[in-house]
Amino acid sequence: MKAPRRDLAIVIAEATLHEQSPTRLAQSIAAYLLAERRTAELEPLLRDIMQYRLEHGIIEAEVVSARELPARIEQEIKNLLSDSYPHTKHVGINQRQDEHLVGGVVVHLPNEQLDDSVRGRLNRFKQLIAAEG
């Protein structure tokens, strides 16, 4: 009998709370899913695991930008995340470039997305104008 995905996520997250390397964490999860023939559940399972780790002080964020971020900006994002989640023990950032972004950044967390891209700002401006009109 298959364990429910949320229960599986908790077991994996508990077993990997000490793991700070996203690569080793992904390898552990992938090995289990392959062995159990549950690879189709990878994406939702990873979100559940990241959410559990977030609740236990480990923030893993994907930061998308047009170009590689300078160390100063990366540190500012880490500080912002630490301030937003007071029980944070560790903040890890995985940077990814997207040439479709004109500027700014998009920060993906397990339960939310912080969009400070130029497109995101324009969309918020359009919504504000539409609400006033």
N, C-alpha and C positions, 0 to 999 in steps of 0.2 A: 504494500500500500504506500502510495506517495505521500510524503509529508506536505502539508499546505505551504505555499511559497513564503508566506510571512514567517511561519515557524522556521523554515529552512534559512531564511535571511537572518533571523535572530541567532541561530546556532552558528552560522558562518561568521557573522559579525562579532559575536562573543569570542570565537576562536581566533579572530584576527584583529582584535582591538589594539594589540601591541604593534601591529604591522604598519609601518609608515611608508613603505614603498608601494606605490600604486601598481607597479609591474608585478611584484611578488604576490600582492593581494589578488590581482586579476588571474595570475597563474593558478593560485590555489582554488579560486572559484571555478575557473574553466576546467581544471582537472576533475573536480567533483561533478560538475554538470555533464561532462563527457562520460564519466563512469556511470552516472545515473540516467543517461539518455534524456536529459532535460535542457538541452542547449537552447531550445526555443524560448525558454523563460529567462534568458540572460539579462536582457535590458530591464524588465521590471524587477528582477531579483537584485540587480546592482543598485537600482534606486532605493529599494527597501534596505539593503545593507548600508548604503551611504546615509540614509535617514537615521538608522539605528546608531551608526558611528557618530553622526552629528549630535544626536541626543546624549551621547556619552563623551562629548568634548572634542571630537576629531572632525574638523571641517575639511572636506575635499571639494574644491571648486574648480570648474573648468572656466578659464578666462579666454574669451575670443576677442581678437583685435586684428586690425589691418596689418600691423607690423609687430615685430617682437617688442615686448614692453621693456623699458629700462628698469633696472633693479629698484630704483626709487619708487616707481609707480607700482611695481609688484608689491613692495613693502607697504605702500599706502593701502592697497587692496587688502592685504593680510591684516593690517591694523583695523580697517573698517569692519572686516568680518569678525575679528576678535572682539571689537567693541559691540557689535550687534548680537553676539552670542556670548554672554558673560561667563559661561562655564567652560570656555574653550581651553583645551590643553595643547592642541596642535592645529595649525592651519597649513594645508598643502594646496598648492596651485599648479594646475596643469595648463600651460599656455598653448593656445592653438591660433594660427593665423588664418584669416578668411579674407581673401582679396576682394570680396564683395562688400566688405565694410569700408565706408569712406573714412571714418574716424570714430574715436571713442572705444568703449569696451562693452561686452556682454558677459556677465558672470552667471554661470549656471550652478545652482546648488540642487540637492535632491528634492527640495520642496518648493523652490522658487527660482525665478530668474530676475536678475537685476540688469536692466537694459539701459545703458548710458551711451549707446551708439548714436551717431548722427541721425540715422533712420528712426531710432526709438524716440529721440527728442522731437523730431518733426512730427511723428505720429501723435505724441502727446499734445503738441501744439495744435494740430488739426482737431483733435478731440476737444480741446479747450475752446477753440474758435466755434466749433459746431454746437457746443453746449451753450455758448453765449448767444448764438444766432437764433 
